[in-house]
Amino acid sequence: SASQVGATSLFPGIGAMANAMDEAGLLNSMTVEQLKITCSRLQRSTQDVQMLLHEYQAEQVLLRREHDRLHQRIEKVMAQAEQKDKHTENHGIIWSVMSEVDKKLEVSQLFKAKEER
């Protein structure tokens, strides 16, 4: 039938299942009402699978965007680390240590100011 052809083109497994049922003589032994119920179930299953597919595709788009953002962030951090390495090479290890100590002092001053409030 036309509806069976439409369903089988979207989901080839449904056509195989219908053919297997037909070969087993199951479809011939079903009443019209049973066939309608079976068809309705198959249509609902098809709709559920289509909905899941759309959700999956939307999630895939979001995950790809997040992947791209993380990749860009990693590149940025790597570039910053490279710049820091060049800075360390140019000014020596003592300047690097002093810079780290200075940062820690700034942080500790922030905590002191917060405690005083």
C-alpha positions as a Python dict, from the first residue, in 0.01 Angstrom:
ca = {
    (1, 'S'): (0, 0, 0),
    (2, 'A'): (104, 367, -36),
    (3, 'S'): (126, 420, 341),
    (4, 'Q'): (345, 113, 375),
    (5, 'V'): (576, 240, 100),
    (6, 'G'): (604, 578, 278),
    (7, 'A'): (685, 416, 611),
    (8, 'T'): (934, 174, 459),
    (9, 'S'): (1123, 452, 282),
    (10, 'L'): (1164, 641, 611),
    (11, 'F'): (1239, 336, 821),
    (12, 'P'): (1352, 34, 617),
    (13, 'G'): (1328, -192, 923),
    (14, 'I'): (949, -144, 932),
    (15, 'G'): (918, -278, 579),
    (16, 'A'): (1131, -579, 669),
    (17, 'M'): (918, -637, 977),
    (18, 'A'): (596, -610, 775),
    (19, 'N'): (736, -849, 513),
    (20, 'A'): (836, -1098, 783),
    (21, 'M'): (488, -1073, 937),
    (22, 'D'): (331, -1118, 594),
    (23, 'E'): (547, -1420, 515),
    (24, 'A'): (449, -1575, 847),
    (25, 'G'): (86, -1528, 745),
    (26, 'L'): (33, -1306, 1046),
    (27, 'L'): (-111, -1012, 852),
    (28, 'N'): (-360, -1235, 673),
    (29, 'S'): (-482, -1378, 1003),
    (30, 'M'): (-536, -1034, 1163),
    (31, 'T'): (-873, -866, 1158),
    (32, 'V'): (-911, -520, 1004),
    (33, 'E'): (-937, -374, 1356),
    (34, 'Q'): (-613, -550, 1464),
    (35, 'L'): (-441, -423, 1149),
    (36, 'K'): (-558, -66, 1227),
    (37, 'I'): (-427, -94, 1584),
    (38, 'T'): (-95, -235, 1460),
    (39, 'C'): (-69, 40, 1201),
    (40, 'S'): (-142, 307, 1464),
    (41, 'R'): (127, 164, 1689),
    (42, 'L'): (376, 165, 1403),
    (43, 'Q'): (286, 526, 1319),
    (44, 'R'): (332, 631, 1684),
    (45, 'S'): (663, 448, 1695),
    (46, 'T'): (768, 624, 1375),
    (47, 'Q'): (673, 963, 1522),
    (48, 'D'): (863, 883, 1842),
    (49, 'V'): (1173, 786, 1645),
    (50, 'Q'): (1147, 1103, 1433),
    (51, 'M'): (1116, 1315, 1750),
    (52, 'L'): (1420, 1144, 1902),
    (53, 'L'): (1613, 1198, 1581),
    (54, 'H'): (1532, 1572, 1584),
    (55, 'E'): (1634, 1596, 1952),
    (56, 'Y'): (1957, 1412, 1875),
    (57, 'Q'): (2034, 1645, 1584),
    (58, 'A'): (1965, 1954, 1798),
    (59, 'E'): (2189, 1816, 2075),
    (60, 'Q'): (2457, 1743, 1818),
    (61, 'V'): (2450, 2108, 1701),
    (62, 'L'): (2485, 2229, 2062),
    (63, 'L'): (2770, 1989, 2132),
    (64, 'R'): (2954, 2095, 1818),
    (65, 'R'): (2923, 2462, 1920),
    (66, 'E'): (3051, 2380, 2268),
    (67, 'H'): (3336, 2181, 2115),
    (68, 'D'): (3431, 2479, 1897),
    (69, 'R'): (3419, 2716, 2197),
    (70, 'L'): (3637, 2484, 2405),
    (71, 'H'): (3881, 2442, 2118),
    (72, 'Q'): (3910, 2821, 2079),
    (73, 'R'): (3961, 2860, 2455),
    (74, 'I'): (4235, 2595, 2453),
    (75, 'E'): (4409, 2773, 2165),
    (76, 'K'): (4386, 3104, 2353),
    (77, 'V'): (4531, 2953, 2673),
    (78, 'M'): (4806, 2780, 2477),
    (79, 'A'): (4896, 3110, 2308),
    (80, 'Q'): (4903, 3284, 2648),
    (81, 'A'): (5126, 3009, 2789),
    (82, 'E'): (5355, 3045, 2489),
    (83, 'Q'): (5376, 3422, 2545),
    (84, 'K'): (5449, 3362, 2914),
    (85, 'D'): (5727, 3119, 2820),
    (86, 'K'): (5878, 3378, 2586),
    (87, 'H'): (5849, 3640, 2862),
    (88, 'T'): (6024, 3406, 3105),
    (89, 'E'): (6302, 3339, 2856),
    (90, 'N'): (6354, 3712, 2800),
    (91, 'H'): (6350, 3822, 3164),
    (92, 'G'): (6481, 3514, 3337),
    (93, 'I'): (6346, 3290, 3602),
    (94, 'I'): (6383, 3546, 3885),
    (95, 'W'): (6137, 3784, 3720),
    (96, 'S'): (5895, 3498, 3669),
    (97, 'V'): (5911, 3404, 4038),
    (98, 'M'): (5872, 3768, 4142),
    (99, 'S'): (5572, 3800, 3914),
    (100, 'E'): (5407, 3494, 4073),
    (101, 'V'): (5481, 3627, 4424),
    (102, 'D'): (5337, 3964, 4326),
    (103, 'K'): (5018, 3799, 4204),
    (104, 'K'): (4987, 3607, 4532),
    (105, 'L'): (5037, 3927, 4731),
    (106, 'E'): (4763, 4098, 4532),
    (107, 'V'): (4529, 3809, 4606),
    (108, 'S'): (4616, 3812, 4977),
    (109, 'Q'): (4555, 4190, 4989),
    (110, 'L'): (4214, 4134, 4832),
    (111, 'F'): (4132, 3881, 5105),
    (112, 'K'): (4256, 4121, 5377),
    (113, 'A'): (4042, 4403, 5235),
    (114, 'K'): (3743, 4172, 5227),
    (115, 'E'): (3802, 4063, 5590),
    (116, 'E'): (3826, 4425, 5703),
    (117, 'R'): (3486, 4504, 5552),
}
